[in-house]
Amino acid sequence: MTTFLIIAVIVLFFVVVFQIAKVSDYVSVIKGEENARKQNNKINGFLMLAFMILGLIGVWYCNELLFKKTLLAYPAASNHGEKVDEMLWLTIWVTGSVFVATQILLFWFAFKYQESDKRKVFFFPHSNKLEALWTVVPAIVLAVLVIIGLKNWFSFTGEAPDNALQVEVVGKQFGWVFRYEGADKKFGKKYYKLINDVDNPLGLIWNDNAELNLKDDEKSHDDIVLTQTMYIVKDRPVKLIIGSRDVIHDVGLSHFRMKMDAVPGIPTTMWFTPKYTTTEMKKITNNPNFAYEISCDQMCGNGHYSMKGNIEVVTQAEFDKWMASKPAAYVSAHPEKNPKADSTKPASAVIATAVKSVVKN
Amino acid sequence: MSNEAVLQAESAIATHHEAHGEHHDHHHQETFISKYVFSMDHKMIAKQFLITGMVWAVIGGLMSVLFRLQLGYPDTSFPWLEDLLGKFWAEKGHITAQGYYALVTTHGTVLVFFVLTAGLSGTFANFLIPLQVGARDMASPFMNMLSYWFFFAASIVMVSSIFVETGPFSGGWTAYPPLSALGDASPGSKTGMDLWLVAMALFVVSSLLGGLNYIATVLNMRTKGMSMTRLPLTIWALFFTAVLGVLSFPVLLSGFILLIFDRNFGTSFYLSDIFLTTTNTALPNEGGSAILFQHLFWFLGHPEVYIILLPAMGMVSEILSVNSRKPIFGYMAMIGSLFAIAILAFLVWAHHMFVTGLNPFLGSIFVLLTLLIAVPSAIKVFNWLTTLWRGNIRFTPAMMFAIGFVSLFISGGLTGIWLGNSALDIHLHDTYFVIAHFHIVMGVASMFGMFAGVYHWYPKMYGRYLNTSLGYIHFWITMIGAYLIFWPMHYEGLAGMPRRYYDYSIWESFKNFGELNRFISTVAMIVFAAQILFIANFFYSIWKGRKVTTLNPYGSNTLEWTTPINPGHGNWVGEIPEVHRWPYDYGKDGKEYTSQTTPVGADESHH
């Protein structure tokens, strides 16, 4: 019933507006179209000025309300992020001042030069000087922005430092799989046709396979495969080697100001140096629930919005301790081949849950 | 029919018409079908494009209202939604994730292609090119008719995709494979995607038929004295638009054809190393590149932005000049900047792909070329501002929308400088910042250009005026609403909030914008309602609007105002007028306006 009433009210409102508008056009015919037009002109000229003033106040008010909710309200969490923020601020100032100046000119001119019987139009078809001015000045300003931008771009996309921690990040509908190198500091080979969600979500090559013409890769035997949460180390560069199992995903790390697509069949990379541990960031943001979240930023299907991963930034000591508790994926899949079979009982419980969560996803 | 043939036919009609001394029966030999359905009159085809475009705009707009309902009120149940749309779209009063993505995807496709390409340049290129260059019709009226009917067929196929069991395509309007190639990756990529591809292929055909016609007409069928540098800026803009479309749409079609092969015939153009969780199988495809599609797509996709924007720029230039009663400032610079934009439009496509793993050096070239576009854009903005300066401005609804266009173009254009700089794009890519940017600069601004065009040329289309008061109400609600909707989205983007998310509640980083999203959704509904007001005004005024009583109601210089109030097929009765000057002699030598058909006087000043 209320829905009906609301619809009725809306329809009625429409009809009323429509009728008033109709009448006002009739009135203008009676008053003389010339007079009515001049009156409308005055009203709209005034409204243009009012819109500009209220609009600029609105821009300021919007900033008051929302700025604190943006990432700019607290420091970026990576070295690259700091550069991005510097660039953002410069770009905000440049484009912001152009925005304010041109909008004021636009609406001020509209108001100032509204039709008047007294004014004689200034016949001004062109001026080479003026046109050269507003070709050259924007070109110079843009050149400055491009130079700064490209300097950063090359440093962000350049080679990661040698001491970087390497982590492989693989997207799938709808979650993330992470792989660490293990004791040998090398990733073993993988092949997508070996993927199974029970114990080998990345398709690591653990055996000779005549059918697929694959050779067992020893280096893959100590690789550690995990889901949900990735651990990285404060102040140590981390290099992500990014891939996808199915469609295109994107590793979005808004707190680190980084982003890179995960493309099936074409590995991509990204590196940065985290500056604050998760615990430190909770204090900085004053939010006890703060988490570095990995958001999928490329449309990947109906579960796109829920494709979340977490990053824990920890100290090197915490990282080493955590790493020691994680068994290799090969060992989890082949418990009988575990070299330290007796000492890893608690760890195998961890494996079991890890495997379960993989299956669940 | 060639120009000559139409001319002869027309002079025959003119003779006949003189004999009877009547004004209304130019077309006594025409049937309902040949006049209103399979019409070859460019003016009727323009109206067909416009009205079809308006139907699509309402559908596309309604879709945005529905998905904004989900974003604004994710926790509220609307049982009537399920009654209205069924379980597929809205289960238990909530829009489903599948429904949400289908809505977002169809909204994007429809608005970009069906409304702002066909509805905008289809309408105004058809309507204005013959009228403003002084031709009786298009170079090929028959191809022109086919262009509309291919568009209509595309529309039917697209509409039908909404009703298939697995739903319409739901992988985003950019249709990136592998998601768009694999039915097992998303239900929307099943039958819905086949229909989407067929509809788009038909659309490309329509667009090419139209585009070739526009180019041929502008180059070959200008009346005597109408040199290229005497063309109104609308025509220059529509000309470059057509060139962009003709050169880039075929590339899109090639991309689609490869996609059709990957989907149906087992090829691996875009597919490689894929294991699908839903079916638990590894696909046989190896060696393809998913990125190849993005190159082919954006090779059209970026020029497409200018295909949408240039007609609006052209019309705005014309309308600003006419209603300021002052020549457009820097006519040659305006053409030059249109040309520069048209060239650069082809050289910037990979700026949509900065985070795909693109070679960084290649990326840097695209940064340079992308930011270069800001230069001609700046020239245009400053020239528009100077056109207003010391004019004598009449605020017709068309003029208001033209001024609104400039404001929005500035706001949205400036954020392009952020996104075009790859180092910043890494951070802002695929966030709400991008949504804000392209909706303001391309979506709403071009819509404003379209509204300006409709209000300005409506008297020429129907011989009646739109209701002015409703026009002002429409303008102010839309203008204020557009800023209220899209301005705060920049902040969501600066918080890193990703686009195309159905629900943000599980995200610690993005969930604190609930209140803002509710506000945006509410404003979106109000703005949508205001558009209904416009549509009511449009259709009411066709039959009941105030009649146009003078040939040239705005005191305009261009040729369309030398035709009869209700021009028949062939546009001019008797000979096509000869042109003696450029179209922007407003306020010259103390004369308010001087039509293009007025010969240059001996004592006239030079400009």
Interface residues (C-beta under 8 A of the other chain):
Chain A: T3 I10 F14 V17 F18 I20 A21 K22 S24 D25 S28 V29 R37 N40 N41 N44 G45 L47 M48 F51 G55 G58 V59 C62 N63 L66 F67 K69 T70 L71 L72 G81 K83 V84 M87 L88 T91 V94 T95 V98 F99 T102 Q103 L105 L106 F107 F109 A110 Y113 Q114 E115 S116 R119 K120 V121 F122 F123 F124 P125 H126 S127 L130 E131 W134 T135 P138 A139 L142 L145 V146 G149 L150 N152 W153 F154 F156 T157 G158 K172 Q173 Y192 K193 I195 N196 D197 G203 I242 R245 D246 V247 I248 D250 G252 S254 H255 R257 M258 K259 M260 D261 V263 P264 G265 I266 P267 T268 T269 N287 N289 F290 A291 E293 S295 C296 D297 Q298 M299 C300 G301 N302 G303 H304 Y305 S306 K308 N361
Chain B: W80 A97 Q98 Y101 S170 G171 G172 Y176 P177 P178 L179 L182 A185 S186 P187 G188 L271 S272 D273 I274 F275 L276 T277 T278 N280 A282 E286 G287 G288 S289 A290 I291 S324 R325 K326 P327 I328 F329 G330 Y331 M332 A333 V355 T356 G357 P360 G363 S364 V367 L368 L371 L372 A374 V375 A378 I379 V381 F382 N383 L385 T386 L388 W389 R390 G391 N392 I393 R394 F395 M400 I403 V406 S407 I410 S411 L414 T415 I417 W418 N421 S422 A423 L424 I426 H427 H429 D430 T431 N467 T468 S469 L470 Y472 I473 W476 M479 I480 Y483 W487 P488 Y491 L494 A495 G496 P498 R500 Y501 Y502 D503 Y504 I506 W507 E508 S509 F510 N512 F513 L516 A529 I532 L533 A536 N537 Y540 R546 Y584 Y586 G587 K588 D589 G590 E592 H607
